Structures are given as C-alpha cells and as structure tokens.
Amino acid sequence: MGAGDPYFSTDGNGGYDVKHYLLDVKYAPATDRLTGVATISARATQNLSRFNLDLQGLTVRSITVNGRPADWSRAADELTVEPRSGLPKSKDFTTVIRYDGVPQTLEDGSGFVHTDDGTVVIGEPHVADTWYPVNDHPTDKAAYTFEIAVPAGLEAIANGVLKDKHTKGGWSTWTWDAREPMASYLTTATIGQFDLRAYQRQGIRYWDAFDPDLFDEAVPRTGQQYALSQRVATDEASYKRLARTISVPATGANLSFWITRDTEPGWDYVFVEAHTVGQDDWTTLRDLNGHTGQDTGLVCPFWLSLHPFLEHYQTAQPDDTCTPSGTSGAWWAASGRSDGYEQWKVDLATYGGKNVELSITYASDDAVQLPGVVVDDIVVSTGVGTTSFEADADPFDGWTVPGPPAGSTPNPNDWIVGTAADAPPTTGEVVNASFARQTEIVGFLSDTFGPYPFTTSGGIVDDADGLGFALENQTRPIYARDFFTDTINGQGVIVHELAHQWFGDSLAVARWQHIWLNEGFATYAEWLWGEREGMGTAQETFDFFYNLFPADHPFWTLPIGDPGPDFLFEFPVYARGAMTLHQLRLAVGDADFFSILRTWAKSNRGGNVTTDQFIALAEKISGQQLDTLFQTWLFTTTKPVLTTAAKLTATTPDAALSLLGRTKSGLRR
C-alpha cells in the first residue's frame, strides 16, 4: 500500500483516516516483552474491502473490526486486515488488534531502544510501527490515549497530559492523553526510573522526566581523594598525561588502577602510554582486563591535526579512516562511559630491566567534552608508584602532570588531585540548569513564531548510552544525555526541539522531501536565541558557515530541498536550511520575514505542509518574486554567490559551535 511518499513507498496507507488510537500496553523490562491492545478509531475515505496497517516484527493474536473477527495477513511490515463486510466511504469503524512480542531497535539505533531499566521510544522517520500497529506517515495525524502498565517503581512517560496513575498487583498503569492530533513518529512510551516533575507556567502544563542516574557523582573509590582529568570548554582540545617513571625488574612487573570514565564515545579516549626512558619507542598498552580495544573511532584522522603525537599509534588511510598502529607503537584505548569503577591492569614485562615512563592519558577533540576521567588506587607490583592520592606531603606520590606532547596546544586545565567537590558538574546538574530556562525558551519562541501550539510541554532525559540524538516528540521531546555538556549546548538543543513543536509537529511535512521545513526552521530558532543571548548574531553565524566550507566541499552538493531518503538528517539540511531562511530575511526585511513565520505557523496549525506552500506565502506577504532565491539555496548543488561578501569572523559564534557539535545524524564536522 503506502501513503504515496516517494522516499518511503510502503510507509502509511490510503483509504482511511485515523481519528484516535487507544494503546493499552504492558511492558516487562526483565524480558523486554510487550503485550498490547490497540484500539484504532478511523473513518473510511473510500469504499474498503480491506485496509493496511504498518507493523514490524510483533505477533498479531487477533483482530476485530466493529466488534466482529476479521481476517488478516502479513507481508514484511505490512499488515492487511479484511473485515467480514466492506466498509463504505465516510463510515466510521473501530479496529481492535491484540499483539505481543519483543519490540526491535532499528539498525540506526532508533526505534524501541532497550535500556538498563526499560526503554526509550524514539526515532524519525520510523519508530511507531516497532511497538504498535499504525498508519505510519505524518499525513495521518491522530489523537492518542496511552495506558502503559509497567512494574511498580518504574515510570511510564508518554505525550500529552498525565490523567491517571494507579498501582495494583505489582504493576503501575500510567494513563496519558494527547488530544491534539499527532504524527505517529512523534509518539513515545519511554519507561524506566525517572524523577517526574510537573508544573504549570503561562497556562501550559509541563512534565519533565529525568533519569536519576544523571546525577550520580564519581566519588573516590577509597579515602577522600582521587586524580581527576577535569573538563575543558567545548571549543578546546586537550591531551592530559598523568605520568611516572617506573624501574621494572628483569623479572617484569605490572601496574593496575581503578578508573571511572565518562568520555564522548568515538571522539575522546583514555589510554596508557609507555616508552623506554631515553627512547622514542612510544606505544599504548593493552588492558589485560579487556576494557581497551583498537577501534580508532570517528575522531581519527581528524584529531591527528590536533595531536600529531598520536601518529605514534595511529595511521591515517586514504578513505579517512585510521589503522591502530603508528610510527612506533599500537593503539589500545577506551572511549565512552564506564559502569562505575573498572580495574585496568597492564603488563610491563617488555620493559624488564629498564626504566619505563608510563602515562595514564586522556585525549579529546576540540568540539565537545563530557566530565572526563577519574583515577584511584594505583598499584605498582614493585611498590614504588602505588598511591590512592590521599592528602599528605605529596598527594601525587611521585606521579607528575607533564602537560601535552609537542604539537598539541597547551591544556586549558590538567590532572589534579582533589575530592568529589572538585569534580565537574554531573550531567544531571547541567540538565537542571538547562531546563531551568525551558519556560523562558517557550516564551521566546512564542513571541517569535506565535502562540505555543499545544497545551502541554516538557522533556525527557534518559541516561541511556549511545542514544546520540534528540527528537521533538510532540509535547515531550527526548534528549540524549550527551547534549548536556554545558548549559550553552543544553539550552541550544532545548531551543531546537521546542521550536519543532511549531515546525515539525504542529506543521508536519506532507512528504519527507520537505524535511528542511522542520530542521532549517528549528536551527534558525537556535540562531535567533543565540542572537538574543549574545552568542553571535544570526548574520555572524551565517557568515561563519558560509566561510567555513569551500566551494568544492560536499556541504554544498546536497540539494536540501529534496535531499533523498538517505540524507534526511545530514548536516547541510540543518545549517543550509537556516541559511536559506536568513537569505529570505535579508531579501524581504525583518517585518515581512517574521510576519511570514508567524502566518506560516498560524495558517497551517495542525496540518501538513510543503516547500511550494511556504514559497507562495513568502511571496504573498513580501510582494516579491522569490523563486530564484529558493532555487539557489534549496536545490542547486554549488555554493551560492553572495552579492555582499560574508565577513570573516575572528572567533566562532557560540551558536554555530553548538550546532557543529550536534545534529540528529550525529555528524560533527
């Protein structure tokens, strides 16, 4: 079947219009099993002898239409329902589907994402059919009621208004009601342990749900002190060594230590370096307990320009990857977050009878840093160098902080010995500080685009590893923890996802090719917020991106007005989408520009939109012919020529830096 979208030909279905979904589901995290009853109220838009729904993987147990058993069949992700009697055009009908199974996470890491205590349900353009039968295309919006049963002690967070929560027989049922029509990919049923906060501002009801694990502090494993790598600003790289020279007996020796790491996955790494004193035989040492690997991640070869010393361990390849070996040694390292303290152990037998300089090293790129690394309870088998960094005449006990190697810029800060009070703020603290301005952000966006289009708002932040993106789930956006490196980035992503409540949620795309109407608008909202907050004007941010990418860069070759299904969330869709709006602003002036945005949001509220409709509205309000402008910025595959040269900026506007650090696709450059 399909709704006729050329990007995803089997998504959605024709012949009927869903008015309401009642999703009565029960989910057991211990088994990952979901049991559901979907009651779908719809109206036939043509005479129907059968109709289709989208559903991935789950097992259908029974189907009724208007209370009578119906036949069904399945082919791939298409569920075909054949009622006992035909459904005439304009007739309302109700379908009840009982189903169960283990919902699957999609290959791109979205969908029904299983976590340590439940699930995060998030994805675009596909997610809904991983957990319920649905007409899965934005053109068939519907109201929703969610009745979600979970083990007592867990929370179940969905869209809209929390109507009820009751517990019986060890299960808690959470009822959420989302009356304002919603595209199916924007629905969520996120389950786990959350600190749920409810409040009301300016007539809007908010529910925020934060995973309590976000507030966990890395405390010393023993005693009162430990070594901390610290965190630097988001636009600075670092290469931090905690070093000591060890005399290794001829019979060998080993070193072990306990480490807690919270580093940006694939971009920042921790590793143990070693070389014979007086020689250039540098290498990294493998952790015998298996915590290190040889994956060079996303950051190589890019970071070899930041840290040339890493060429001792990594070698750039023509395809922009790296091999885990270099001029003198091999690459063994770990990235991402550990589950609390983990013990590392390295073998020093290779250096028997020699003096070896060891470094416990944390290295980062220059875009984003997470809290970093703490080390405690170092044990050297010879005794010399063993320390737990407690307060005495020499809390380092002979370990030193020599700074970065030649070729790296000086570290803005470096290893220190301290207590838990010296640790960077927890992610939860940054989340709190960022969300403290959420209602102010809604007010700013309302002043800019017109009244907030829904009655509820809020957000969800889970502690799930590897989530990697945020999504504008209607009235309840979901944010990956890694966006909250500091309040600038935290507020920036909140602005982006809340702007989508106007552009993407209330105004949903009629076809996925028009995705720039979502992402370009939300990105430009960030530029406007940055302008308000003194983080660079929208013009400065435009100039920065225009100058950043040369004419032959792939940034300019993607026609963002029709990017293709594989490139919906590429960086140009975001940045060049915002650049298109800025060019429109320059062409028509501020008065007409903001009138266009407000009229666009108001006149299409609750509907589906296309690029041609936006162009027509812009031309109507401005009185100008704008086809050339939009053709140039949306559909050409070469760098547009400006009538007035973009200014070279001496520094990167913070609004631009925040965008560089995150997009839905995870692209960073």
Disulfide bonds with the S-S distance in Angstrom:
Cys300-Cys322 1.96
